[in-house]
Amino acid sequence: MVNVSGIVLGGTDAGNYNLASNTASTTADISRATINAVTGITAGSKVYDGTTGVSLNLTGATFAGQVAGDALVLATPVSGAFSDKNAASGKTVTISGLSLSGFDAGNYTLISNQARTTANITPASVVVAASSANRVYDTTTNASVALSDNRIAGDVLSISNTGASFATRNAGVNKTVTVSGIALGGADAGNYVVNATATTTATIGQAALALRVDSAAKDQGSANPAFTTSYTGLLGADTVAGEVGGNLAFTTVATTGSAAGVYAVSAGGQTAVNYTLAYTPGVLTVNPNQAPPVAAPTPALQAALSSALGMVAVAASQGSIVQANRPPAVSATGDSEAKDDAAVATTEARAFASSTTPVVQVQAVPVVNTNVLPGLRLSVVGAGLRMPAGGGDNTSVESQ
């Protein structure tokens, strides 16, 4: 209904008429105004989370085409989304599901239920953690590590590094391992920032170092020699002086008075940071005393033995021993000079018989005279006269 009031007549002929009423009424339509756009909606920036979701703030929304004083608001819910999941600045956010609400909402038509704004997706921090395997000492600081991270499930990432190393090369427990030069690759690498280094701990165990006591020898009655050791297992440029400390000590039961034989020699007392020391005993051989050198026979003995050999063809074989160790006899002629020579020869013959020097055996004729050389003490064994093969170390007693 449209009401018209204050109607009056005008024109050249107005005076010819009377207006029965100065009001009138009719009908007409009021069409809704058009809201051409909704602006002022803001979208919240976020850290990359692998989705396109976004949070919206509708309180600042304005309506293009709104009559001043009218009460208009946006009805909820309203949804929004980034154009894609990837991190970037000023990314377009599409808002959908717009509708009008408020006291004057019925007087307006919303041209589109969508709107646009912008917001940022910042890269997420991916934390790369390292774990390191224990290993045995090898003279280097090299470490073997495995890397893990907190990437969003389904993202494609590769992680590289420039190296992992222990703080020092020495053996030890729970040593710090540092991973350097960590970098990302893969389709989703741009959505993340990564820690450039990571640390963990691991143990470097001791390597094996074998110490063997070197074999040694000495003569019976001598003091023990200075013992030495041989080392097997040193790595790289390592040296005994640089790696092994402590006081090396040797232990053996052998002494100056020990009998001839073989004796164990043990070692101990040394320490090492990077090596486990394994000792292997050595052997000390105590050699028996050697017999002193044998002197050449004297001319008196040589003459007596030559005479005996000349007479042995007539010597009797009286069993195992004949005319041995009996008092000297005087010759039939009573020749004192022959008696003296026989005495000297007897003494030296006994000395040679007791010598350890190998002997030769001169065979005799079976039937001989009983007394070969009166006054000479000779041993006749079996059918032969036992005589030294070389010189002896016995001293002749020519005074006899």
Secondary structure by P-SEA (a helix, b strand, c coil): cccccccccccccccccccccccccbbbbbccccccccccbbbbbbcccccccccccccccccccccccbbbbbcccbbbbccccccccccbbbbcccccccccccccccccccccbbbbbcbbbbbbbbbbbbbcccccccccbbbbbbccccbbbbbbbccccccccccccccbbbbccccccccccccccccccccbbbbbbbbbbbbbbccccccccccccbbbbbbcccccccccccccccbbbbbbcccccccbbbbbbbbccccccccbbbbbbbbbbbbcccccccccccaaaaaaaaaaaaaccccccccccccccccccccccccaaaaaaaaaaaaaaaaaaacccbbbbbbbcccccccccccccccccccbbbbbcccccccccccc
